Amino acid sequence: MRDLKTYLSVALVLSTLWFGSLAGLLVEINRFFPDALTFPFFNSSYCCGTGRKRLD
C-alpha cells in the first residue's frame, strides 16, 4: 500500500510539472506569434527558400 501511495504522489507531481511546462510553452508561443494559425518555423519554405518562384 505504501508503494501505491508513493507511485500516485510521484505521478501527480510529474503530471503537474508536465502540464505546467506545456501551458507555459503555449503561452510563450502565443506571446511571440499572437493569433497565429500557422507558425513559420514549421514551414520549410521559410528557411530553405523553396516557396519562391524566380522571375528571370
CHARMM internal coordinates of N, CA and C (Angstrom, degrees):
IC EDIT
DIST 1 N 1 CA 1.4519
DIST 1 CA 1 C 1.5353
ANGL 1 N 1 CA 1 C 110.92
DIST 1 C 2 N 1.3240
ANGL 1 CA 1 C 2 N 116.35
DIHE 1 N 1 CA 1 C 2 N -34.72
DIST 2 N 2 CA 1.4598
ANGL 1 C 2 N 2 CA 119.66
DIHE 1 CA 1 C 2 N 2 CA -179.75
DIST 2 CA 2 C 1.5279
ANGL 2 N 2 CA 2 C 110.55
DIHE 1 C 2 N 2 CA 2 C -66.93
DIST 2 C 3 N 1.3413
ANGL 2 CA 2 C 3 N 116.51
DIHE 2 N 2 CA 2 C 3 N -37.56
DIST 3 N 3 CA 1.4665
ANGL 2 C 3 N 3 CA 120.10
DIHE 2 CA 2 C 3 N 3 CA 178.29
DIST 3 CA 3 C 1.5243
ANGL 3 N 3 CA 3 C 111.48
DIHE 2 C 3 N 3 CA 3 C -64.83
DIST 3 C 4 N 1.3212
ANGL 3 CA 3 C 4 N 116.26
DIHE 3 N 3 CA 3 C 4 N -37.53
DIST 4 N 4 CA 1.4663
ANGL 3 C 4 N 4 CA 119.93
DIHE 3 CA 3 C 4 N 4 CA 178.53
DIST 4 CA 4 C 1.5307
ANGL 4 N 4 CA 4 C 110.71
DIHE 3 C 4 N 4 CA 4 C -65.13
DIST 4 C 5 N 1.3173
ANGL 4 CA 4 C 5 N 117.30
DIHE 4 N 4 CA 4 C 5 N -41.91
DIST 5 N 5 CA 1.4672
ANGL 4 C 5 N 5 CA 120.53
DIHE 4 CA 4 C 5 N 5 CA 177.74
DIST 5 CA 5 C 1.5246
ANGL 5 N 5 CA 5 C 110.93
DIHE 4 C 5 N 5 CA 5 C -64.14
DIST 5 C 6 N 1.3305
ANGL 5 CA 5 C 6 N 116.79
DIHE 5 N 5 CA 5 C 6 N -39.67
DIST 6 N 6 CA 1.4662
ANGL 5 C 6 N 6 CA 120.48
DIHE 5 CA 5 C 6 N 6 CA 178.15
DIST 6 CA 6 C 1.5194
ANGL 6 N 6 CA 6 C 110.45
DIHE 5 C 6 N 6 CA 6 C -64.35
DIST 6 C 7 N 1.3511
ANGL 6 CA 6 C 7 N 116.32
DIHE 6 N 6 CA 6 C 7 N -44.76
DIST 7 N 7 CA 1.4633
ANGL 6 C 7 N 7 CA 120.28
DIHE 6 CA 6 C 7 N 7 CA 179.72
DIST 7 CA 7 C 1.5238
ANGL 7 N 7 CA 7 C 111.06
DIHE 6 C 7 N 7 CA 7 C -61.55
DIST 7 C 8 N 1.3264
ANGL 7 CA 7 C 8 N 116.93
DIHE 7 N 7 CA 7 C 8 N -45.27
DIST 8 N 8 CA 1.4609
ANGL 7 C 8 N 8 CA 119.62
DIHE 7 CA 7 C 8 N 8 CA -177.89
DIST 8 CA 8 C 1.5227
ANGL 8 N 8 CA 8 C 111.89
DIHE 7 C 8 N 8 CA 8 C -66.35
DIST 8 C 9 N 1.3130
ANGL 8 CA 8 C 9 N 117.72
DIHE 8 N 8 CA 8 C 9 N -36.09
DIST 9 N 9 CA 1.4611
ANGL 8 C 9 N 9 CA 118.79
DIHE 8 CA 8 C 9 N 9 CA 179.43
DIST 9 CA 9 C 1.5291
ANGL 9 N 9 CA 9 C 111.12
DIHE 8 C 9 N 9 CA 9 C -72.14
DIST 9 C 10 N 1.3431
ANGL 9 CA 9 C 10 N 117.24
DIHE 9 N 9 CA 9 C 10 N -37.31
DIST 10 N 10 CA 1.4691
ANGL 9 C 10 N 10 CA 120.05
DIHE 9 CA 9 C 10 N 10 CA 177.62
DIST 10 CA 10 C 1.5217
ANGL 10 N 10 CA 10 C 110.29
DIHE 9 C 10 N 10 CA 10 C -67.34
DIST 10 C 11 N 1.3399
ANGL 10 CA 10 C 11 N 116.97
DIHE 10 N 10 CA 10 C 11 N -42.17
DIST 11 N 11 CA 1.4604
ANGL 10 C 11 N 11 CA 120.16
DIHE 10 CA 10 C 11 N 11 CA 179.05
DIST 11 CA 11 C 1.5266
ANGL 11 N 11 CA 11 C 110.91
DIHE 10 C 11 N 11 CA 11 C -63.55
DIST 11 C 12 N 1.3213
ANGL 11 CA 11 C 12 N 116.99
DIHE 11 N 11 CA 11 C 12 N -37.25
DIST 12 N 12 CA 1.4578
ANGL 11 C 12 N 12 CA 120.26
DIHE 11 CA 11 C 12 N 12 CA 178.74
DIST 12 CA 12 C 1.5253
ANGL 12 N 12 CA 12 C 111.06
DIHE 11 C 12 N 12 CA 12 C -66.30
DIST 12 C 13 N 1.3163
ANGL 12 CA 12 C 13 N 116.88
DIHE 12 N 12 CA 12 C 13 N -43.12
DIST 13 N 13 CA 1.4657
ANGL 12 C 13 N 13 CA 120.48
DIHE 12 CA 12 C 13 N 13 CA -179.96
DIST 13 CA 13 C 1.5236
ANGL 13 N 13 CA 13 C 110.77
DIHE 12 C 13 N 13 CA 13 C -66.54
DIST 13 C 14 N 1.3349
ANGL 13 CA 13 C 14 N 117.14
DIHE 13 N 13 CA 13 C 14 N -44.43
DIST 14 N 14 CA 1.4665
ANGL 13 C 14 N 14 CA 120.16
DIHE 13 CA 13 C 14 N 14 CA -179.51
DIST 14 CA 14 C 1.5231
ANGL 14 N 14 CA 14 C 111.78
DIHE 13 C 14 N 14 CA 14 C -65.62
DIST 14 C 15 N 1.3250
ANGL 14 CA 14 C 15 N 117.27
DIHE 14 N 14 CA 14 C 15 N -40.59
DIST 15 N 15 CA 1.4671
ANGL 14 C 15 N 15 CA 118.53
DIHE 14 CA 14 C 15 N 15 CA 178.87
DIST 15 CA 15 C 1.5265
ANGL 15 N 15 CA 15 C 111.23
DIHE 14 C 15 N 15 CA 15 C -68.52
DIST 15 C 16 N 1.3329
ANGL 15 CA 15 C 16 N 117.37
DIHE 15 N 15 CA 15 C 16 N -34.95
DIST 16 N 16 CA 1.4611
ANGL 15 C 16 N 16 CA 119.89
DIHE 15 CA 15 C 16 N 16 CA 176.42
DIST 16 CA 16 C 1.5222
ANGL 16 N 16 CA 16 C 110.88
DIHE 15 C 16 N 16 CA 16 C -64.73
DIST 16 C 17 N 1.3303
ANGL 16 CA 16 C 17 N 116.85
DIHE 16 N 16 CA 16 C 17 N -43.62
DIST 17 N 17 CA 1.4672
ANGL 16 C 17 N 17 CA 120.18
DIHE 16 CA 16 C 17 N 17 CA 177.50
DIST 17 CA 17 C 1.5234
ANGL 17 N 17 CA 17 C 111.44
DIHE 16 C 17 N 17 CA 17 C -64.19
DIST 17 C 18 N 1.3314
ANGL 17 CA 17 C 18 N 116.92
DIHE 17 N 17 CA 17 C 18 N -41.42
DIST 18 N 18 CA 1.4617
ANGL 17 C 18 N 18 CA 121.02
DIHE 17 CA 17 C 18 N 18 CA -179.01
DIST 18 CA 18 C 1.5291
ANGL 18 N 18 CA 18 C 111.19
DIHE 17 C 18 N 18 CA 18 C -63.38
DIST 18 C 19 N 1.3313
ANGL 18 CA 18 C 19 N 117.02
DIHE 18 N 18 CA 18 C 19 N -50.39
DIST 19 N 19 CA 1.4600
ANGL 18 C 19 N 19 CA 119.75
DIHE 18 CA 18 C 19 N 19 CA -177.91
DIST 19 CA 19 C 1.5275
ANGL 19 N 19 CA 19 C 111.70
DIHE 18 C 19 N 19 CA 19 C -70.42
DIST 19 C 20 N 1.3208
ANGL 19 CA 19 C 20 N 117.16
DIHE 19 N 19 CA 19 C 20 N -30.89
DIST 20 N 20 CA 1.4617
ANGL 19 C 20 N 20 CA 119.74
DIHE 19 CA 19 C 20 N 20 CA 175.46
DIST 20 CA 20 C 1.5126
ANGL 20 N 20 CA 20 C 112.03
DIHE 19 C 20 N 20 CA 20 C -66.26
DIST 20 C 21 N 1.3407
ANGL 20 CA 20 C 21 N 116.61
DIHE 20 N 20 CA 20 C 21 N -42.88
DIST 21 N 21 CA 1.4660
ANGL 20 C 21 N 21 CA 119.36
DIHE 20 CA 20 C 21 N 21 CA 178.52
DIST 21 CA 21 C 1.5240
ANGL 21 N 21 CA 21 C 111.23
DIHE 20 C 21 N 21 CA 21 C -69.99
DIST 21 C 22 N 1.3203
ANGL 21 CA 21 C 22 N 117.63
DIHE 21 N 21 CA 21 C 22 N -35.14
DIST 22 N 22 CA 1.4610
ANGL 21 C 22 N 22 CA 120.38
DIHE 21 CA 21 C 22 N 22 CA 176.74
DIST 22 CA 22 C 1.5260
ANGL 22 N 22 CA 22 C 110.98
DIHE 21 C 22 N 22 CA 22 C -65.16
DIST 22 C 23 N 1.3170
ANGL 22 CA 22 C 23 N 116.87
DIHE 22 N 22 CA 22 C 23 N -41.81
DIST 23 N 23 CA 1.4667
ANGL 22 C 23 N 23 CA 120.33
DIHE 22 CA 22 C 23 N 23 CA 177.60
DIST 23 CA 23 C 1.5232
ANGL 23 N 23 CA 23 C 110.55
DIHE 22 C 23 N 23 CA 23 C -64.20
DIST 23 C 24 N 1.3229
ANGL 23 CA 23 C 24 N 117.39
DIHE 23 N 23 CA 23 C 24 N -40.80
DIST 24 N 24 CA 1.4602
ANGL 23 C 24 N 24 CA 120.45
DIHE 23 CA 23 C 24 N 24 CA 177.57
DIST 24 CA 24 C 1.5125
ANGL 24 N 24 CA 24 C 112.31
DIHE 23 C 24 N 24 CA 24 C -63.56
DIST 24 C 25 N 1.3325
ANGL 24 CA 24 C 25 N 116.44
DIHE 24 N 24 CA 24 C 25 N -39.89
DIST 25 N 25 CA 1.4617
ANGL 24 C 25 N 25 CA 120.41
DIHE 24 CA 24 C 25 N 25 CA 177.48
DIST 25 CA 25 C 1.5227
ANGL 25 N 25 CA 25 C 111.11
DIHE 24 C 25 N 25 CA 25 C -63.79
DIST 25 C 26 N 1.3198
ANGL 25 CA 25 C 26 N 117.06
DIHE 25 N 25 CA 25 C 26 N -42.92
DIST 26 N 26 CA 1.4615
ANGL 25 C 26 N 26 CA 119.71
DIHE 25 CA 25 C 26 N 26 CA 178.71
DIST 26 CA 26 C 1.5268
ANGL 26 N 26 CA 26 C 111.90
DIHE 25 C 26 N 26 CA 26 C -65.74
DIST 26 C 27 N 1.3174
ANGL 26 CA 26 C 27 N 117.22
DIHE 26 N 26 CA 26 C 27 N -36.00
DIST 27 N 27 CA 1.4654
ANGL 26 C 27 N 27 CA 120.40
DIHE 26 CA 26 C 27 N 27 CA 177.02
DIST 27 CA 27 C 1.5217
ANGL 27 N 27 CA 27 C 110.47
DIHE 26 C 27 N 27 CA 27 C -64.87
DIST 27 C 28 N 1.3266
ANGL 27 CA 27 C 28 N 117.00
DIHE 27 N 27 CA 27 C 28 N -43.24
DIST 28 N 28 CA 1.4646
ANGL 27 C 28 N 28 CA 120.02
DIHE 27 CA 27 C 28 N 28 CA -179.56
DIST 28 CA 28 C 1.5289
ANGL 28 N 28 CA 28 C 111.53
DIHE 27 C 28 N 28 CA 28 C -67.91
DIST 28 C 29 N 1.3220
ANGL 28 CA 28 C 29 N 118.28
DIHE 28 N 28 CA 28 C 29 N -38.86
DIST 29 N 29 CA 1.4701
ANGL 28 C 29 N 29 CA 120.57
DIHE 28 CA 28 C 29 N 29 CA 176.26
DIST 29 CA 29 C 1.5227
ANGL 29 N 29 CA 29 C 109.63
DIHE 28 C 29 N 29 CA 29 C -63.33
DIST 29 C 30 N 1.3324
ANGL 29 CA 29 C 30 N 116.61
DIHE 29 N 29 CA 29 C 30 N -41.34
DIST 30 N 30 CA 1.4614
ANGL 29 C 30 N 30 CA 119.51
DIHE 29 CA 29 C 30 N 30 CA 179.33
DIST 30 CA 30 C 1.5235
ANGL 30 N 30 CA 30 C 111.30
DIHE 29 C 30 N 30 CA 30 C -69.21
DIST 30 C 31 N 1.3194
ANGL 30 CA 30 C 31 N 118.03
DIHE 30 N 30 CA 30 C 31 N -25.32
DIST 31 N 31 CA 1.4698
ANGL 30 C 31 N 31 CA 120.22
DIHE 30 CA 30 C 31 N 31 CA 177.38
DIST 31 CA 31 C 1.5236
ANGL 31 N 31 CA 31 C 110.83
DIHE 30 C 31 N 31 CA 31 C -72.28
DIST 31 C 32 N 1.3322
ANGL 31 CA 31 C 32 N 117.60
DIHE 31 N 31 CA 31 C 32 N -39.88
DIST 32 N 32 CA 1.4624
ANGL 31 C 32 N 32 CA 120.46
DIHE 31 CA 31 C 32 N 32 CA -179.10
DIST 32 CA 32 C 1.5290
ANGL 32 N 32 CA 32 C 112.57
DIHE 31 C 32 N 32 CA 32 C -82.98
DIST 32 C 33 N 1.3266
ANGL 32 CA 32 C 33 N 117.89
DIHE 32 N 32 CA 32 C 33 N -30.72
DIST 33 N 33 CA 1.4650
ANGL 32 C 33 N 33 CA 122.52
DIHE 32 CA 32 C 33 N 33 CA 178.95
DIST 33 CA 33 C 1.5249
ANGL 33 N 33 CA 33 C 108.52
DIHE 32 C 33 N 33 CA 33 C -126.86
DIST 33 C 34 N 1.3322
ANGL 33 CA 33 C 34 N 118.64
DIHE 33 N 33 CA 33 C 34 N 77.36
DIST 34 N 34 CA 1.4688
ANGL 33 C 34 N 34 CA 119.55
DIHE 33 CA 33 C 34 N 34 CA -176.67
DIST 34 CA 34 C 1.5245
ANGL 34 N 34 CA 34 C 111.62
DIHE 33 C 34 N 34 CA 34 C -69.70
DIST 34 C 35 N 1.3169
ANGL 34 CA 34 C 35 N 115.31
DIHE 34 N 34 CA 34 C 35 N 135.32
DIST 35 N 35 CA 1.4688
ANGL 34 C 35 N 35 CA 124.08
DIHE 34 CA 34 C 35 N 35 CA 176.64
DIST 35 CA 35 C 1.5238
ANGL 35 N 35 CA 35 C 112.65
DIHE 34 C 35 N 35 CA 35 C 54.71
DIST 35 C 36 N 1.3118
ANGL 35 CA 35 C 36 N 117.17
DIHE 35 N 35 CA 35 C 36 N 35.37
DIST 36 N 36 CA 1.4624
ANGL 35 C 36 N 36 CA 120.51
DIHE 35 CA 35 C 36 N 36 CA -179.32
DIST 36 CA 36 C 1.5276
ANGL 36 N 36 CA 36 C 110.04
DIHE 35 C 36 N 36 CA 36 C -88.13
DIST 36 C 37 N 1.3132
ANGL 36 CA 36 C 37 N 115.62
DIHE 36 N 36 CA 36 C 37 N 135.44
DIST 37 N 37 CA 1.4578
ANGL 36 C 37 N 37 CA 120.00
DIHE 36 CA 36 C 37 N 37 CA 173.73
DIST 37 CA 37 C 1.5203
ANGL 37 N 37 CA 37 C 110.99
DIHE 36 C 37 N 37 CA 37 C -91.83
DIST 37 C 38 N 1.3277
ANGL 37 CA 37 C 38 N 116.88
DIHE 37 N 37 CA 37 C 38 N -27.48
DIST 38 N 38 CA 1.4638
ANGL 37 C 38 N 38 CA 121.65
DIHE 37 CA 37 C 38 N 38 CA 174.63
DIST 38 CA 38 C 1.5152
ANGL 38 N 38 CA 38 C 108.03
DIHE 37 C 38 N 38 CA 38 C -130.26
DIST 38 C 39 N 1.3084
ANGL 38 CA 38 C 39 N 116.24
DIHE 38 N 38 CA 38 C 39 N 152.62
DIST 39 N 39 CA 1.4472
ANGL 38 C 39 N 39 CA 121.73
DIHE 38 CA 38 C 39 N 39 CA -179.66
DIST 39 CA 39 C 1.5163
ANGL 39 N 39 CA 39 C 109.04
DIHE 38 C 39 N 39 CA 39 C -112.64
DIST 39 C 40 N 1.3202
ANGL 39 CA 39 C 40 N 118.64
DIHE 39 N 39 CA 39 C 40 N 130.70
DIST 40 N 40 CA 1.4628
ANGL 39 C 40 N 40 CA 120.40
DIHE 39 CA 39 C 40 N 40 CA -174.52
DIST 40 CA 40 C 1.5178
ANGL 40 N 40 CA 40 C 114.01
DIHE 39 C 40 N 40 CA 40 C -64.35
DIST 40 C 41 N 1.3370
ANGL 40 CA 40 C 41 N 119.93
DIHE 40 N 40 CA 40 C 41 N -24.45
DIST 41 N 41 CA 1.4527
ANGL 40 C 41 N 41 CA 119.11
DIHE 40 CA 40 C 41 N 41 CA -179.55
DIST 41 CA 41 C 1.5154
ANGL 41 N 41 CA 41 C 112.84
DIHE 40 C 41 N 41 CA 41 C -79.42
DIST 41 C 42 N 1.3395
ANGL 41 CA 41 C 42 N 118.85
DIHE 41 N 41 CA 41 C 42 N -4.10
DIST 42 N 42 CA 1.4603
ANGL 41 C 42 N 42 CA 121.29
DIHE 41 CA 41 C 42 N 42 CA 173.50
DIST 42 CA 42 C 1.5255
ANGL 42 N 42 CA 42 C 111.99
DIHE 41 C 42 N 42 CA 42 C -94.56
DIST 42 C 43 N 1.3273
ANGL 42 CA 42 C 43 N 118.11
DIHE 42 N 42 CA 42 C 43 N -8.83
DIST 43 N 43 CA 1.4528
ANGL 42 C 43 N 43 CA 122.12
DIHE 42 CA 42 C 43 N 43 CA -176.40
DIST 43 CA 43 C 1.5237
ANGL 43 N 43 CA 43 C 108.96
DIHE 42 C 43 N 43 CA 43 C -102.65
DIST 43 C 44 N 1.3248
ANGL 43 CA 43 C 44 N 116.76
DIHE 43 N 43 CA 43 C 44 N 126.83
DIST 44 N 44 CA 1.4648
ANGL 43 C 44 N 44 CA 119.80
DIHE 43 CA 43 C 44 N 44 CA -175.61
DIST 44 CA 44 C 1.5227
ANGL 44 N 44 CA 44 C 112.47
DIHE 43 C 44 N 44 CA 44 C -74.96
DIST 44 C 45 N 1.3295
ANGL 44 CA 44 C 45 N 118.81
DIHE 44 N 44 CA 44 C 45 N -19.38
DIST 45 N 45 CA 1.4615
ANGL 44 C 45 N 45 CA 119.65
DIHE 44 CA 44 C 45 N 45 CA -177.60
DIST 45 CA 45 C 1.5288
ANGL 45 N 45 CA 45 C 111.98
DIHE 44 C 45 N 45 CA 45 C -70.67
DIST 45 C 46 N 1.3280
ANGL 45 CA 45 C 46 N 117.82
DIHE 45 N 45 CA 45 C 46 N -21.08
DIST 46 N 46 CA 1.4617
ANGL 45 C 46 N 46 CA 119.74
DIHE 45 CA 45 C 46 N 46 CA 178.37
DIST 46 CA 46 C 1.5197
ANGL 46 N 46 CA 46 C 111.40
DIHE 45 C 46 N 46 CA 46 C -75.76
DIST 46 C 47 N 1.3210
ANGL 46 CA 46 C 47 N 117.20
DIHE 46 N 46 CA 46 C 47 N -36.49
DIST 47 N 47 CA 1.4639
ANGL 46 C 47 N 47 CA 118.54
DIHE 46 CA 46 C 47 N 47 CA -175.76
DIST 47 CA 47 C 1.5260
ANGL 47 N 47 CA 47 C 112.23
DIHE 46 C 47 N 47 CA 47 C -92.55
DIST 47 C 48 N 1.3051
ANGL 47 CA 47 C 48 N 118.53
DIHE 47 N 47 CA 47 C 48 N -24.74
DIST 48 N 48 CA 1.4674
ANGL 47 C 48 N 48 CA 120.42
DIHE 47 CA 47 C 48 N 48 CA -175.38
DIST 48 CA 48 C 1.5197
ANGL 48 N 48 CA 48 C 112.93
DIHE 47 C 48 N 48 CA 48 C -105.09
DIST 48 C 49 N 1.3142
ANGL 48 CA 48 C 49 N 118.53
DIHE 48 N 48 CA 48 C 49 N -13.53
DIST 49 N 49 CA 1.4482
ANGL 48 C 49 N 49 CA 121.17
DIHE 48 CA 48 C 49 N 49 CA 179.56
DIST 49 CA 49 C 1.5182
ANGL 49 N 49 CA 49 C 113.95
DIHE 48 C 49 N 49 CA 49 C 75.58
DIST 49 C 50 N 1.3200
ANGL 49 CA 49 C 50 N 118.30
DIHE 49 N 49 CA 49 C 50 N 20.25
DIST 50 N 50 CA 1.4597
ANGL 49 C 50 N 50 CA 120.63
DIHE 49 CA 49 C 50 N 50 CA -177.69
DIST 50 CA 50 C 1.5213
ANGL 50 N 50 CA 50 C 112.27
DIHE 49 C 50 N 50 CA 50 C -84.72
DIST 50 C 51 N 1.3264
ANGL 50 CA 50 C 51 N 118.43
DIHE 50 N 50 CA 50 C 51 N -10.33
DIST 51 N 51 CA 1.4487
ANGL 50 C 51 N 51 CA 120.26
DIHE 50 CA 50 C 51 N 51 CA -177.18
DIST 51 CA 51 C 1.5142
ANGL 51 N 51 CA 51 C 114.07
DIHE 50 C 51 N 51 CA 51 C -85.55
DIST 51 C 52 N 1.3220
ANGL 51 CA 51 C 52 N 118.81
DIHE 51 N 51 CA 51 C 52 N -5.78
DIST 52 N 52 CA 1.4646
ANGL 51 C 52 N 52 CA 121.56
DIHE 51 CA 51 C 52 N 52 CA -177.19
DIST 52 CA 52 C 1.5227
ANGL 52 N 52 CA 52 C 110.81
DIHE 51 C 52 N 52 CA 52 C -100.07
DIST 52 C 53 N 1.3227
ANGL 52 CA 52 C 53 N 115.00
DIHE 52 N 52 CA 52 C 53 N 145.78
DIST 53 N 53 CA 1.4617
ANGL 52 C 53 N 53 CA 119.88
DIHE 52 CA 52 C 53 N 53 CA 175.04
DIST 53 CA 53 C 1.5205
ANGL 53 N 53 CA 53 C 108.82
DIHE 52 C 53 N 53 CA 53 C -99.93
DIST 53 C 54 N 1.2907
ANGL 53 CA 53 C 54 N 116.33
DIHE 53 N 53 CA 53 C 54 N 140.61
DIST 54 N 54 CA 1.4694
ANGL 53 C 54 N 54 CA 120.56
DIHE 53 CA 53 C 54 N 54 CA 177.58
DIST 54 CA 54 C 1.5202
ANGL 54 N 54 CA 54 C 109.46
DIHE 53 C 54 N 54 CA 54 C -81.53
DIST 54 C 55 N 1.3094
ANGL 54 CA 54 C 55 N 116.29
DIHE 54 N 54 CA 54 C 55 N 142.44
DIST 55 N 55 CA 1.4572
ANGL 54 C 55 N 55 CA 120.87
DIHE 54 CA 54 C 55 N 55 CA -177.48
DIST 55 CA 55 C 1.5194
ANGL 55 N 55 CA 55 C 112.89
DIHE 54 C 55 N 55 CA 55 C -97.97
DIST 55 C 56 N 1.3351
ANGL 55 CA 55 C 56 N 119.48
DIHE 55 N 55 CA 55 C 56 N -6.63
DIST 56 N 56 CA 1.4636
ANGL 55 C 56 N 56 CA 120.12
DIHE 55 CA 55 C 56 N 56 CA -178.21
DIST 56 CA 56 C 1.4950
ANGL 56 N 56 CA 56 C 113.03
DIHE 55 C 56 N 56 CA 56 C -102.34
END
COOR INIT
IC SEED 1 N 1 CA 1 C
IC BUILD
